[in-house]
């Protein structure tokens, strides 16, 4: 029986299984949906799917470099305890290495890793370790050279914050200092420079500052000069090259790079769990709920 995309989607929606697992289950069951569900259950994949609704906001960011290409991936787990698990860490490292050969997260999920798709390897780990896991993000960066920095490292090449910095020049040590800056800077850099920043971000901030200035009752010609200065400060705060360098705050990152004979051409920063709304558990309420049956 021909296995259609609609059948695969139906099975995925009902079980939460990965695309490749759903397709294989339907193939093994000759298109019989109930038999395919049973096949997934026997492989432990349906069990893993039951955990898919639980929030996975912990985990690790893994980084890897090959020549002038660097990658950073985020694999989430439900608890920080699992992130310290040697098997979980090995999975993160293997996925980061696999990411070097692909261009985006979907290609990564489908890529081969030890004879099976990465997505399947994650699902297998869910069933074995017993926590929901999500391969959430992948970022890549290319340049003359790429260095990495990991903050709060769990082991080599992975931790809570992973940074890639692309550069031209010979001073790798300076480039790594810039990577440390990217990890530590507050506010976090949003782009390399003003040209790399999303124009909508600049325009939104400009409009906000115009409204703030108008609220002060100042005339339009004064407001224009105020906005010019405020936008310059805004761009200096959120663009990497214009930020005060954490190693030497008397210099901007661009000025420090020039002194080091290095050109910073790009960066990536991933932090575990950023943007995920974590569930706030009320332990007392949970106990009361259990007590009431």
C-alpha positions, 0 to 999 in steps of 0.5 A, a space after each residue: 500500500 502506498 504511504 501518503 504524506 497525509 497518513 504520515 501526518 495523521 499518525 504523527 498527530 495522534 502519537 507525537 512520533 517523528 516523521 521518519 518513525 511514523 513513515 517507517 511504522 506505516 510501511 511496516 504495518 502496510 498502511 494499517 493505522 492501528 497496527 502502526 500505532 502498535 508498532 510505535 508502542 513496541 519500539 518505545 516511540 509512542 511512550 516517548 511521544 507521551 512526554 512531548 507535552 512536557 516543557 523542555 527548557 533545560 539542556 545544553 548548547 553544543 558547538 563545533 568548528 570545522 575550518 571556516 565553519 562553526 555551528 551551535 545547536 540547542 538540545 533541550 531537556 526537562 531538567 538540568 539533572 539530565 543535562 549532566 547525564 553523560 549519555 545526554 552530553 554525548 548526544 549533544 556532541 554527536 548532533 553538533 558534529 552532524 550539524 557541520 554537514 547541513 544548512 538548517 535545523 530541518 536538514 539536521 533532524 533528517 541527517 544520518 547519525 550513526 545509521 539513523 536520522 538525528 530526529 530518531 536518535 533524539 526520540 530513542 533518547 527520550 524513551 531511554 532516559 525518560 524525559 522530553 527532549 527537543 532539538 530546538 535550534 541550530 545556527 551556523 557561521 562561516 568566515 576566514 576563521 571561527 572560534 567558539 566559547 562556552 559559558 558554564 561548560 558541562 564538558 568540552 564544547 557544550 554548556 548553558 551559553 554557546 558563542 561562535 565568532 567569525 574573524 579575519 586575522 591571526 590573533 585567535 586569542 583576541 577573537 576568543 575574548 570577543 566571544 567571551 564578550 558576546 556571552 557576557 555583554 549586557 545588553 546582549 548584542 543583537 547584530 554585528 553593526 547597524 547595517 546588519 540590524 533589522 531596519 524594523 528594530 531601528 525604526 521601532 526604537 526611533 518612533 518610541 524615542 520620538 514619542 518620549 521626546 514629544 511627551 516632554 513638550 519640546 519643539 520639533 527642531 530640538 526633538 530631532 537633535 535629541 533623537 539623533 543622540 539617543 539613536 546613536 546611544 541605542 545602536 552603540 548598546 546593541 551592536 557588537 562592534 560599537 559596544 564597550 569591550 568588556 576586556 577594556 571598556 575604554 575601547 569599543 569592540 571595533 577599536 580593540 579589533 583594529 588594534 589587534 589586527 583582527 576583523 570581526 565578521 560575524 557572531 552567533 549566541 545561543 543560550 539554553 531555554 531563552 524564549 521558552 516560557 517555563 511552567 511554574 509549579 506550585 508544589 503545595 497545590 500539587 500535593 493537595 490535588 493528589 490528596 483529594 484524589 
